[in-house]
Amino acid sequence: MQNTMRSYSSKIEEIRRKEYGYLNNVTYLDHAGCTLYPTSLMHRYAQDLTSNLFGNPHSASPSSMLSSERVETVRSRVLKFFNASPEHFDLVFVANATAGIKVVMDGFRDLEGGYWYGYHRDSHTSLVGVREHAKASQCFQSDDEVDNWISTPSTPEDDAITKLVAYPAQSNMNGRRSPLKWCGQIRKKKSNAYTLLDAAAFLTTGCLDLSNHEDAPDFICMSFYKIFGFPDLGGLIVRKSSADVLTKRKYFGGGTVQMVITIGPAWHSKRKEVHESLEDGTLPFHNIVALGHAMDVYAELYGSPKQVSAHASGLAKAAYDRLSNLRYSNGAPVCEIYKDDRSSYKDATTQGPTVAFNICRSDGSWVGKSKVEEAAIRNNIHIRSGGVCNPGGVSTVLQLNSLEMKKNFDAGMVCGDKHDLMAGRPTGIVRISFGAMSSMDDVEKFISFVEQTYVYWSMMENNGSMPMLRAEGQLQPTPAGFASRVSLGEKVKKGGFKSILRNITGRSHITA
Ligand SMILES: Cc1ncc(COP(=O)(O)O)c(C=O)c1O
């Protein structure tokens, strides 16, 4: 195992050359948004589709049967990928993680008596929206609140209400990983309570092991494009013993029914298998065929999620360490990093390979998030900035209360716009995230971009103060060779500095 781990990381440049040639000098750091598809996956998929006839599943024709057979094979393989026994779990194919969440919400919405909904503050908007159909809801503002809720004995009235508790396995904002133990605890300690784990961000590099079905979440949603880069497809894993609450939903459509009477008294009978009763309309069967190839190529290139996790975590730790240590010559930090106090980049059970931060100037004023993203784009670096669909996580780290958020909205700010700073404070974050095919070169390029774009120019503007960076409390010349080319204390004029940078970095164009 250790050997495979070493060999994949050591072969990363070769893998990138062969499989991700389309990167073409781009530094891609948005794996939490979508990871990258390998070229050989696309070739295999095209080859399969151009040499086989796939028809709409569930007919008797060979083309239809081929699709049905592939769909069921891939379904079993996905369950196996997560060590989920088919005796205890079923997989429902959906469009994406959000669609999986909506399948769960539809079931709960149709319950007689409705449901109570509890969700963690780190939730993506896709989870937050589930509260809109709940009779009552609560946002858990901290892990302690969840722990307290779990350990507080329920009243008989509480027990009578159906409850759904949802949280992300990994925050899509700062990569913080939540305790997976909550699902088992809630099952043991609360009556009539179900858990929905949003594994969308987590699975980009995380390992989900469902071999212990007793402690597993009731429902787990995911987007396969985040794990394999392709296809654009989602899944909802349902614990069979909890499936009733979903299969009782009122709606049916496509093949989810055994029989429907439309002329005469309305009557229908639903299909019995969990996935059969929840997969509305024609399955995205071409995408499911692609998923089979995606799993093959992933295994060949990377071995298993364990190796991917170790590789990506190492890169994120390096990026976090470097960004945390960046200082201006006056000692002021360059980045404010939004790491949760309970997480550590050394421990993949608490932290995924994402770093969320904002950049400050040497005088402590903020650089707008969208300005950082624009500067990154000009330097061929792809990152994400904004509220990243995580209102609770972002408002917590930016210390924006609901009144301030509403005030910002009233003053014209909406999610995704360029109102970077309101009343002098950031409204969103900058995010970099790593994946299976990221490399140390990506880390180096990003750090060098931050240094060159923000740190060096600040020194220039600082009346020719020494072009030095302080790392880990020590003044260090950077990048390599800087000290030998620029004598300490030399007053560097802007034009001259640019040309020095060009000499050092080999870049003809560094733009802020
Ligand atoms: C934690 C989390 N949940 C849900 C989603 C929504 O995923 P999708 O847009 O694929 O439905 C995302 C997407 O980034 C995510 O990171």
The ligand as an SDF file (V2000), in Angstrom:
LIG
                    3D

 16 16  0  0  0  0  0  0  0  0999 V2000
  -20.5290   20.2850   -0.0040 C   0  0  0  0  0  0  0  0  0  0  0  0
  -21.3020   20.4520   -1.2820 C   0  0  0  0  0  0  0  0  0  0  0  0
  -22.5910   20.1250   -1.3070 N   0  0  0  0  0  0  0  0  0  0  0  0
  -23.3370   20.2310   -2.4000 C   0  0  0  0  0  0  0  0  0  0  0  0
  -22.7900   20.6790   -3.5700 C   0  0  0  0  0  0  0  0  0  0  0  0
  -23.6410   20.7690   -4.7840 C   0  0  0  0  0  0  0  0  0  0  0  0
  -23.1620   19.8660   -5.7420 O   0  0  0  0  0  0  0  0  0  0  0  0
  -23.8780   19.7980   -7.1600 P   0  0  0  0  0  0  0  0  0  0  0  0
  -23.8370   21.1840   -7.6890 O   0  0  0  0  0  0  0  0  0  0  0  0
  -23.0480   18.8340   -7.9410 O   0  0  0  0  0  0  0  0  0  0  0  0
  -25.2560   19.3320   -6.9380 O   0  0  0  0  0  0  0  0  0  0  0  0
  -21.4430   21.0530   -3.6100 C   0  0  0  0  0  0  0  0  0  0  0  0
  -20.8520   21.6030   -4.8290 C   0  0  0  0  0  0  0  0  0  0  0  0
  -19.8030   22.1660   -4.8610 O   0  0  0  0  0  0  0  0  0  0  0  0
  -20.6690   20.9080   -2.4420 C   0  0  0  0  0  0  0  0  0  0  0  0
  -19.3800   21.2200   -2.4180 O   0  0  0  0  0  0  0  0  0  0  0  0
  1  2  1  0
  2  3  1  0
  2 15  2  0
  3  4  2  0
  4  5  1  0
  5  6  1  0
  5 12  2  0
  6  7  1  0
  7  8  1  0
  8  9  2  0
  8 10  1  0
  8 11  1  0
 12 13  1  0
 12 15  1  0
 13 14  2  0
 15 16  1  0
M  END
$$$$
